[in-house]
Amino acid sequence: MDRDQIANKNNPLKINQSNPGKVVLLLLPILILGVISYWVTDKNPQETVKQKNLIPVGKSAQASIAKGFAPTISNPTTPPGTAPDGMVWVPGGTFSMGATDPTTLQDGGQEPMNDARPVHRVYVDGFWMDQTEVTNAEFRKFVEATGYVTTAEKKPTPEDLPGVPADQLVAGSIVFFPPQQQVQLSDYRQWWRFVPGANWKHPFGPGSDIKGEDNYPVVHVTYADAEAYAKWAGKRLPTEAEWEFAARGGLSGKPYVWGDQLTPNGKWMANIFEGHFPESDDAADGYAGIAPVAQYPANGYGLYDMAGNVWEWCHDWYRADYYRQLAMTNDITNNPQGPDTSDDPNEPGLQKRVQRGGSFLCTNQYCTRYMVGTRGKGEISSSTNHIGFRCIKSPGTQSP
């Protein structure tokens, strides 16, 4: 069964169940809270939208470093021993973290990304990092070894979703379905649907599966799911600072993981959304929807898909004002772990963690958060088919 058939079969607004439309309409606004809020906030339509391959940071590169950034100063690059399977060494060091206003850049979109400023100096220790996002095959090994059940596979409790009748509390997750025609981008319910039975094994709901997709990123994982896998693997989730240092690959002040241009020499460098969002992804980059891992060039540290494909959970709680708090010290922040609490003024009270890298649904028409230095956020108990993760490991950490 192809994905168009799956989409039609598992569209929860069409399936013939006991009042399914009511279930979806009740659950969707609750479960979707925070999952895609980074797409529909921080917009500034009053601002007008105003590009080099990878180059090492050094004297020859200084003229191209963006205003507000200073060169990346890496630690010695010799790895401390043999790399763990599937991981690469990221040396750590001091770098400028954050992003300038992308609306001043070609292909920068219309979001000023206020939460990604001010650009500030940060130091991180070296670490090993998964070369790719965690795949279905890797996650399956974890589940088979531990019997773990993901959040999306569990029936929510009344405490999870206050006010929802007990007979309408069903296990499932949130799935992107492209609408049949152009729609107003102000209403995300036109393309996001809560699908009963959707989870990492059934990404579009019952009737779909991941057969033949071992090398695709695992999706429909909440923060707790990602954290549980990392602990089992003897690893951990990266801090936001570690993730950004790794994504930059030694470059400084570049808008993209690979350099200055979205498509250098006309080449697509990441799996994002091309065409007209959200109804028509023309797959100019080679993929409509999610892609297998490592289909695009690696960055300067040998890491794949640090932009696009799926969002990646980070350790840090999300606060819109966190960078402003750090910048008040006028100093280099050493191995920041993020704020103590979560605070998103657009959705007060929701507990959110940072997500990074953007996904196959990001586009300069709506969301340009595949641009390095920009920030995403997600409610910790929510999952979708465009959220995954990768892990890191500090030197000296023992495997289980």
Disulfide bonds with the S-S distance in Angstrom:
none
